[in-house]
Amino acid sequence: MVSKRLESIRKKGRRNRVSIEDQHLGAEPVFNPGETTPGKVEDKVRLRLWTKGAHWYNYFYKTKDYVPYVINFVEEVCGLTKEEAKTFKKLKDHQITFPLGKSARLFYRGYEYTKEEIETFTKSAREKLEDAKLVEEVLEEKKKDAPKVISIAERTRRKMMDTIYTEWDDTIVEGWLDNNYKASIDVFALFKKNNLKSNAIAPFRKIIDQYYQEVSDALNKKCEQAVEGYSHISTANKKKMMKQMDNVYSDLDKLQISFKASKTPRARKPKASDAQVKNLKFKLEDMEYKLSSINPIQIPGQETLWVFNTKNRNLYEYVTNSTKGFEVGGTTIKNFDEKLSKCTKLRKPDVILPLILTKTSKQIAKQVWKDQITTKVNSPNGRINSDCILLRTL
């Protein structure tokens, strides 16, 4: 076992060990005052010292290592301004450092140059500066010609303005100017038709909010300017305008739910879920009821599922007490409790479905099954077909 004293001696020896490079090239050059002073030291001695130092840097330095020293050198020694030095940096590394790289580094290690040598360096720096200005001009031209990057939000806003807002303006706003307060637009269908995504809802809603606020203030006499601005419109027609905008808001709310339902959940689902639902037939969306199905991979493992058949208007509520939750086999929901699960035909889908999509299980039990449903309630068979919208899971 090596003693602590011996190990300490070995570490000290390793620290003081001289590398092969140091043996042959020595340490980094440094020049004492007067060692390279022109006029006091012979030119051939100065040249020999410069060459030896340059050889050291040629071995140990890369092109990029000289760059900061050259930039300082052209500003402090060659007389370039800070702005000119900034332009000088536009050049590539090899253009910056040739031929000034080694000379600049040696200068900052104490090497002294003659007046003539400084003038030569300055001339070279000025020539390089002209090259840098040309590079800067080219870069500026490229910057001007480069296409402006449009953000996703701005791209969405423009598409919204070109499509659904244009429809709103042409149909509803122009209708108001022509004393037509019965016109309507199907915002839900227009969003789908123009392939607008959920991020277009907020900017469009903001526009409607402005109109709504003005008409509301005029109707309720909350703002003198609004009252005066809408004084040519009767109270009855103002109410019709509010109703038109309420319908738009209703469609926007349905769209929000639709997009949320169809969005693939972030949580990673087991592969078994993908395999279970790969053959499940269901309806992706329905324009009449303005509904969209959830992603079916959300069904396996859940405890409650609501399904709506758009053809026969049947509403299904599947409930399971299984610790595994639902399973899906082919086109059938499995593991549901036949006593707790139920189905019925809806007389007013437009009233019931928004409650199913937004309320809690307890609220649905009271506000839907207890207070609203008057038709016969049956037990479901678990079958899902191409007319079924997968409404929601919990």
N, C-alpha and C positions, 0 to 999 in steps of 0.2 A: 504493500500500500504506500502511495506517495505521500510524504509528509507535507503539511501545510506550508512549511518554510521553503521546501523544494519547489512546490507548485507556484508559490509567490515569485521565486527567482525565475522560473520558466515563463510566467506571464510577463514579467518585466523584460525578459529577453525578447519575447515575441513583439512587444510594443516597440522596442528599440531596433528591431531587425531592419536592415536596409534592403530594399527591393532591388532587383536586377536593373530596373529602369533608373533608380536613384544612383546605383553604382556607376552606370555609364553616362547618364544624362544630368545627374545631379538634381537638386531641388529646383523649384520654380525660380527663374531669374529675378534678381532684385539689384538695382544699381544705387550705390551710395552717391551723395552729392559730390560733384567734381569728377566722378569716375568716367563720365562720358561727355564732359563739357567741351563744346567746340572751341578750338583755339588753345586750349590747355592740354588736350589729349590728341595725340596724332590720329589722323583720319583712318589709317589702317588698323589702329587699335580699336577705335570706335566701331569700324566696320566688322572687325572680328567679334567684338562683344555683341553687336546687333545680330550677326549671323548665328552665333551660338544660341542666343535667346530665341530667335525665330525658329531655329531647329527644335528647341524644346517645345514650343507651342505647336509646331507642325506635328509633333508626335502625340501630344496629349490633348489638343483642342480640336473640336469640331467647328464647322463653319458658323453654326448658330451661337457658339460660345463667345464669338468676337462681337456680335451685334450690339449689345448694350454699350460696350467700350467705344465702338466706332461712332455711335449716335452722340455720346458725350463729347467725343473728340472733335467732331465736325462743328459742334455748337461752341465748345469752350476754346478750341484752338484755331479752327478754321473760320470762325466768325459767323456761322449760320444762326439765324434767329430761331426762337422756339418753334414758330410756325413752319419755317423752312425745314427744321430738323424733323418735325412731325410729317411733313411731306416726304422727306428723305426716307422715312420708315416704310413708305408705300412699296419700295423696291423689295425684291426677293432677297433672301439672306446672302446668297452668293454675290449678288450685285452690290449689296451694302459693304460687304467685307473685303472685296477685291478692288484695289490693292492695299486698302488701308488697315485691314484687320490686325496683322502682326505689329505694324508700326504703332497703332493706337494702344494696343495692349502693353507694349514695351514702354510707351510714354508714361502710362499710369503705374509702371514698375520702377520709374525713376530715370529712364533714358532721356537724354537731352538732345534736341535737334537744332540744326543750324537754321538761320533765317531763310535761306534758300530752300531747305528741305520743307519747312513749314509752308512756304509759298507753293511748292510743288503739290503738297497734300491739299492745300486750299483750292488750287486749280482743279485737282481731281474731284474734290468734294463738290465744287460748283458744277462740273460737267455731269456728275452723278445726279445732282439736284435737278438739272434740266430733264434728264431721263425720268426722274421721279414725277415731275410735273406732267409729263406726257402720260405716264401710267395713271396718275390721278384723274386726268381728263377722260381717259378711256373708262375708268371705273365710274365716274360721274355719269357718263353717257349710258353705260350699261344700267346704272341705277335708274335713270330716267326712263329707259326703254323697257325695264323689267315690268311685267304685269303686276298690278296692285293686287295683293292677296286680300280676298274678301272673306271675312269671318263667317262661320256657320250661321251665327245669329243674324247677320246682315243678309246673307243669302236667303235664309228662311223668310225674313221680313219682306224682301223684294218679291219673292215668289208669292207670298200671301197677298201683297198689294196688287200684284198682276192678275191674281185669280179671284179669290173669294172677296177681297175688298172691292174690286171692280164690280163684281156681281151685286154686292151690297149697295154700292153707290148708284149703279145703273137702275136697279130694281126698286130698292126701298127709298133712298134719299131722293132720287128723281121722281118717284111716286108721290112723295110728300109735296114736292114743288108743283105737281100736277093735280093736287087735291085727291090723290089716290091713297087711301089708308088701309087698303085691304090686301095689298101685294105681300108676298111672302117668298122667302128663299129657304131651301133645305140645306142648312149649313153642314149637317152631318154628311149628306150625300156629296156635297161640293168638296169637302175635305178629302173624302175617299177618291172621288173622281180625279182630283188634281194631285193626289198622292202627297198631301200635306201631312206632316208628322205632328206629334204632340207639342213640339216646341213652337208651333205656329199658333197655338190656342191663345197664349198670353198676349202677344202683340195685337191679335185681332180683338180679343176681349177688351183691351185697353182702349181701342178706337170706339167700340160700342159703348163703353163706360162714359166717354165724353158726351156722346149724344144723349145717353140715358140721364146723366146728371143734369144736363141743360133742360131737357123736357120735364124732368121731375121737379126741378126748381121752379120752372114756369107754371107747372100744374099746381104745385103746392104753395106758390107765391113766396118762395124763399130767397129769390134773387131778383132785384128790380130790373137788371139788364136782361135776364132770361125772360121775365114777364113781358117786357117790352118787345124783345126779339121774337117771341112766339105769340104776340097779341093777335095776329091775323088768323090764328088757328083756334078753333073752338075747343072748349073743355072736352067734349065728347071725342073729338079727333085726337087730342093730346093723349087721351086714355088709349085710343087705338094704337097710337105710336108706341106707347109703353108696352102694350100687348105684343106688338110685332117684335120689340126688342127682348121681351121675356121669352118668346119662342126661340130666339137666337141663343139666349143664355141657356135655355133648356138643352138645346142641341150641343152646345159647348160642354155642358156638364156630362152629357152622355158620351161625347167624344173622349173626355178625360177618363171616364170609367173604361171605355172601350180600349183605349191605348194601354191603360194600366193592366187590363185583363189579358191582352194579347202579347204583352211584353214578356220575354223569356226571363224567368226569375234568376237573380244573381246567384242565389244559393245553389251550389252544385248538387244535382240530384243523382241518386245511384243509377248505375247503368241498367239495373233491373227495371227501373221505371221506364226508360226509353224502350226497352224490349217489350214491356207490357202493353204500351199504347201504340206501337208501330202499326197495328192493323185496325185501330179504332176509327170508325167512320163517324164524322160529326160535321156540323156546319160551321165554317169559319166565321162568317158574319151575315147579318140579315139587314137589308136596307129598309124594309117596311117597319120593323120594330127598333131599328138603329142599335143593334146589339153585335158584340163580337165575342167569340169564345175565348176562354182562357187557354193557355198552353196545357194540353192534356197530361203532360208529365207532372203536373201539380196534383193530379188525382191520387196516385198510389201513396198510401201512408196517411192520407187525410181522414177526418172523422165525419165531415158533413159536405155534401155536394148538392148544388141546385142545377137543374137542367130544364130548359124550356124548348118544347117542340113547336116550331113556328107554323107547322102545317095544321095540327089539330088544337093548338093553343093549350096543350097540357103542360102543367108545371109539376116537376118532380123534385122531391126533397129526399135525398138518400142520407141515412144516418147509420153509423156503425159503432159497435162497442168493442170491436176487436182491437187488441193491442197492436196488431199489425196495420190497422187502418184499412182503407180500401185496397183492393187489388183489381187489375183489369185483365180480362182474358178475351182476346178477340174483340168483339163489339159489346161485351157485357161487363157491368160493374159487379164485382164480387165482394163478399164479406159484409154486405149491408144487412141491417136488422129489419126484417119484414114487418115487425110490429111498430117500430119507431118511424120507419120510412113511409112516405105517402105521396100521392099524386092527385091532381084535380084539374078540371078544365077551367081556364080563366075567362071570365066575361069581360073584364076590363084589364087587359095586359098592360096598358099604358100607365095604370094606377099602381098595379101590383109589382111589376118588374123593377121600377126604381127603388122600391122598398127592399126587395130581395138583394139588390146590388149594393145598397148603402147601410142597411141596418145590421145590428148584432143578432145572434141566434135567438136570444130572449125577446128582442123587439119584434123579430119576424114572427115568432110564435104567437105573440099577442096581437100585433097590428095587422098581420096577414091572415094566419090560420084561424085566429079567434074572431077578429073584428071584420074582416073583409070577405072571407071565403064563405059562400052560401051554397055552392054546388057540392055534389057528392064527392067524398074523399075515399080513394081506393089505395090499394097496395101496389107499388110499381114492380115491374119484372126485371129491372136492371139492364134492359136492352137500350143501346144508343144507336141512332141511325143518322143518315145524312140530313135530316130535318131538325136535328137537335143542336141547340146552342148550349155550350157548357158555360153556365153563368158564373159560378163562383164556388170556391172551396173554403172550408175552415178546418 
